[in-house]
Amino acid sequence: MKSGPLISAQIRAARALVRWRAQDLARESSVGVATIRRAELTDGETSMTAANDLAVRRALEAAGVEFIDENGGGPGVRLRKSGKEKPRK
């Protein structure tokens, strides 16, 4: 599913969910710490390039974050269920 650009609150919340510092996200996404900090300080949509936005999204998704698009309640994030859980019968 194609998603829109990340908003600053999604990045902050996603980092909190996986307990990453800005430096951790910078290392995992190959995006500069200053760029991440600047993106998190804006209101709403960040000014990151499309490439940086995608790199941040992919790094956080690889860590288990799911990005939730605007669906009437606003964009958000959540942790993906681990694959270790067995379905209930």
Contact map, one row per residue, 1 for C-alpha under 8 A:
11100000000000000000000000000000000000000000000000000000000000000000000000000000000000000
11110000000000000000000000000000000000000000000000000000000000000000000000000000000000000
11111000000000000000000000000000000000000000000000000000000000000000100000000000000000000
01111100000000000000000000000000000000000000000000000000000000000000100000000000000000000
00111110000000000000000000000000000000000000110001001000000000000000000000000000000000000
00011111011000000000000000000000000000000000110000001000100000000000000000000000000000000
00001111111000000000000000000000000000000011110000000000000000000000000000000000000000000
00000111111100000000000000000000000000111111110000000000000000000000000000000000000000000
00000011111110000000000000000000000000010011000000000000000000000000000000010000000000000
00000111111111000000000000000000000000000000000000000000000000000010000000111000000000000
00000111111111100000000000000000000000010000000000000000000000000000000000000000000000000
00000001111111110000000000000000000000010000000000000000000000000000000000000000000000000
00000000111111111000000000000000000000000000000000000000000000000000000000001000000000000
00000000011111111100000000000000000000000000000000000000000100001000000000001100000000000
00000000001111111111110010000000000000000000000000000000000100000000000000000000000000000
00000000000111111111000000000000000000000000000000000000000000000000000000000000000000000
00000000000011111111000000000000000000000000000000000000000000001000000000000110000000000
00000000000001111111000000000000000000000000000000000000000000111000000000000000000000000
00000000000000111111100000000000000000000000000000000000000000000000000000000000000000000
00000000000000111111111110000000000000000000000000000000000000000000000000000000000000000
00000000000000100011111110000000000000000000000000000000000000000000000000000000000000000
00000000000000100001111111000000100110000000000000000000000000000000000000000000000000000
00000000000000000001111111100000100000000000000000000000000000000000000000000000000000000
00000000000000000001111111110000000000000000000000000000000000000000000000000000000000000
00000000000000100001111111111010100100000000000000000001001100000000000000000000000000000
00000000000000000000011111111111100100000000000000000000000000000000000000000000000000000
00000000000000000000001111111110000000000000000000000000000000000000000000000000000000000
00000000000000000000000111111100000000000000000000000000001000000000000000000000000000000
00000000000000000000000011111110000000000000000000000011011000000000000000000000000000000
00000000000000000000000001111111000000000000000000000010000000000000000000000000000000000
00000000000000000000000011101111101100000000000000010011000000000000000000000000000000000
00000000000000000000000001000111111100000000000000000000000000000000000000000000000000000
00000000000000000000011011000011111110000000000000000000000000000000000000000000000000000
00000000000000000000000000000001111111000000000000000000000000000000000000000000000000000
00000000000000000000000000000011111111100000000100000000000000000000000000000000000000000
00000000000000000000010011000011111111110000000000000000000000000000000000000000000000000
00000000000000000000010000000000111111111000000000000000000000000000000000000000000000000
00000000000000000000000000000000011111111100000000000000000000000000000000000000000000000
00000001000000000000000000000000001111111100011100000000000000000000000000000000000000000
00000001101100000000000000000000000111111100010000000000000000000000000000000000000000000
00000001000000000000000000000000000011111110000000000000000000000000000000000000000000000
00000001000000000000000000000000000001111111110000000000000000000000000000000000000000000
00000011100000000000000000000000000000001111110000000000000000000000000000000000000000000
00000011100000000000000000000000000000000111110000000000000000000000000000000000000000000
00001111000000000000000000000000000000000111111000000000000000000000000000000000000000000
00001111000000000000000000000000000000110111111100000000000000000000000000000000000000000
00000000000000000000000000000000000000100000111110000000000000000000000000000000000000000
00000000000000000000000000000000001000100000011111111000000000000000000000000000000000000
00000000000000000000000000000000000000000000001111111000000000000000000000000000000000000
00001000000000000000000000000000000000000000000111111100000000000000000000000000000000000
00000000000000000000000000000000000000000000000111111110000000000000000000000000000000000
00000000000000000000000000000010000000000000000111111111000000000000000000000000000000000
00001100000000000000000000000000000000000000000111111111100000000000000000000000000000000
00000000000000000000000000000000000000000000000001111111110000000000000000000000000000000
00000000000000000000000000001110000000000000000000111111111000000000000000000000000000000
00000000000000000000000010001010000000000000000000011111111100000000000000000000000000000
00000100000000000000000000000000000000000000000000001111111110000000000000000000000000000
00000000000000000000000000001000000000000000000000000111111111000000000000000000000000000
00000000000000000000000010011000000000000000000000000011111111100000000000000000000000000
00000000000001100000000010000000000000000000000000000001111111111000000000000000000000000
00000000000000000000000000000000000000000000000000000000111111111110000000000000000000000
00000000000000000000000000000000000000000000000000000000011111111000000000000000000000000
00000000000000000100000000000000000000000000000000000000001111111000000000000000000000000
00000000000000000100000000000000000000000000000000000000000111111100000000000011000000000
00000000000001001100000000000000000000000000000000000000000111111110000000001111000000000
00000000000000000000000000000000000000000000000000000000000010011111000000001111000000000
00000000010000000000000000000000000000000000000000000000000010001111100000111100000000000
00000000000000000000000000000000000000000000000000000000000000000111110000111100000000000
00110000000000000000000000000000000000000000000000000000000000000011111001110000000000000
00000000000000000000000000000000000000000000000000000000000000000001111111110000000000000
00000000000000000000000000000000000000000000000000000000000000000000111111100000000000000
00000000000000000000000000000000000000000000000000000000000000000000011111000000000000000
00000000000000000000000000000000000000000000000000000000000000000000011111100000000000000
00000000000000000000000000000000000000000000000000000000000000000000111111110000000000000
00000000010000000000000000000000000000000000000000000000000000000011111011111000000000000
00000000110000000000000000000000000000000000000000000000000000000011110001111100000000000
00000000010011000000000000000000000000000000000000000000000000001111000000111110000000000
00000000000001001000000000000000000000000000000000000000000000001111000000011111000000000
00000000000000001000000000000000000000000000000000000000000000011100000000001111100000000
00000000000000000000000000000000000000000000000000000000000000011100000000000111110000000
00000000000000000000000000000000000000000000000000000000000000000000000000000011111010000
00000000000000000000000000000000000000000000000000000000000000000000000000000001111110000
00000000000000000000000000000000000000000000000000000000000000000000000000000000111111000
00000000000000000000000000000000000000000000000000000000000000000000000000000000011111000
00000000000000000000000000000000000000000000000000000000000000000000000000000000111111100
00000000000000000000000000000000000000000000000000000000000000000000000000000000001111110
00000000000000000000000000000000000000000000000000000000000000000000000000000000000011111
00000000000000000000000000000000000000000000000000000000000000000000000000000000000001111
00000000000000000000000000000000000000000000000000000000000000000000000000000000000000111
